[in-house]
Amino acid sequence: MKQLVCAMALAVVTLAGTTTMTAAQPTAAQATAAPDILGEWEVTTLSPVGENTNTLEFKKDGDVLKAVAKSPQGERAYDSTSVEGDKVTLVLTINFQGQPMTITYTGTVVSDQIVGSADFGGMAQGSFSAKRKPAEPAK
């Protein structure tokens, strides 16, 4: 009987130690925390009609992440912006030949770069890359 109690106590200690060690390990979500993407980025999109470069600004509006495309023609807010871990998804609807076209950008953030693909309303595929613009010095 004494051996059975000792064996059970050893099993409980072993399980408790295992549980403690597992709990101390970071979860996948903690290990892949969302990168800081706030600020301006120079974005180059390659599509079947050519290459286009403009500025993309990520900013917070309260708790909501927003993105705005900027070019010499003006500014346009993206329809939606999401970041999960190091994955970024941007959705923008444009007027293409008199019809609305939804472009979905899906990319991966690595340091100060984003690289990914662009889906042009299911009619064509392309790619994009972005590099963070250096912060302007404070005045």
N, C-alpha and C positions, 0 to 999 in steps of 0.2 A: 504494500500500500504506500509506504514511504517513497519507493522508487517511482510509482505512478504520479504522486504529488510533485516530486522533483521534476519529472519529465514534463508535466503540464506547466509548471512554473517556468521551465526553460523555454517551452514553446511560446508562452505568453510574452516573455522577455524578447525572444527572437522576433515575434510578430510586431511587438511594440517598437523595437529598433528598426525593423523594416518600414513600418508606417512612418516613423519619424524621418528616416532617410528619404523616403519618397516625398513626404510633404516638404522637405527642404529643397527639393529639386524644382527649378522654375518650370512653369507650364509653358506649352508651346506659344501661347499668346503673350506671356511675359518675355519669352526669349526673342520674339520677333515684334518688338514694340514698333508702332508706326513711326516712320522717320519724320523729321521736321521738314515739311515742304513749303512752308509759308515763304512768300516773297516772289520775286520775278524770275522767270525762266525764259531763255531763248529757245523756241520750239521750231523744229524743221519737220514738215510733213511731206512725205513722198507719196503721191497719188498717181493714178493712171494719166492725169492731165498735167503732171509736172511736180515741181518742188515749190513749197511755200514756206517762208520763215516769218514768224511774228513773235510777239511777247505774250506770255501767259503769266498771269498773276494769281497766286493762291492767297486767300485771306480768310480770316475768321470773322463771322458776323454773329456774335454771341458764341454759341456752341456749334454753329453751322459752318462747315467748310465750303467756301465758294471759290469759283474760278472765273476769271475774266480774260478774254482774248483781246489783245491790243494791237492795232496796226495803224498805218498812216490814214486809213479810211475811217477809223473810229474804234469804238469798244463794243464788245458783245459778251454778255454773260453766258456761261455754259448752262445748259438745262439742268444738269446734275453733276456732282463731284463726289467721289467716294474713295476712301483709303482704308484698306484692310491689310494690316501688316505692312509689307513693302509693295503691295499691289495698288495701283491707282487706276480708276476708271473715270473717264470724262465723257459726257454726252453733250453734243452741240447740234442744233438743227439749223441748217442754212437753206437759202433759196438757190436751187441749182436748175437752171434752164426753166425758170418759172414754176418749179415744183419744190415742195419741202423735201429735204434730204437729211436724215439723222445720221450723224457721224459718231461712232463710238470708238474712243481711244482706250486701249487697255495696255498698261505698261508696268514696269518694275523699276522701283527707285533703288539706285545704288549710289550712295554718297551724294554727290552733287549732279547726278545724271539720272534721266528717266529714259528708258528705251522700251518700245513696244510696237503694237500693231494698230491699224486703223481700219474700221469697217465702214464703208461708204454706203449706208442704207441697204446692205445686202447685194448691191450691184457690183461692187469692186472692193478690192483689198489694197492696203498700202501699209506704210510703216511711219513711225515718228521717233524722233529723239529730242531730248531737251537737256540743256545745261543751265545750271543756276547762274543767274547774273550776279556779279559781285555787288554787295550792299554799298549804297552810296554813303560817303562819309557824312557824319552829322554836322550840321551847320551851327 
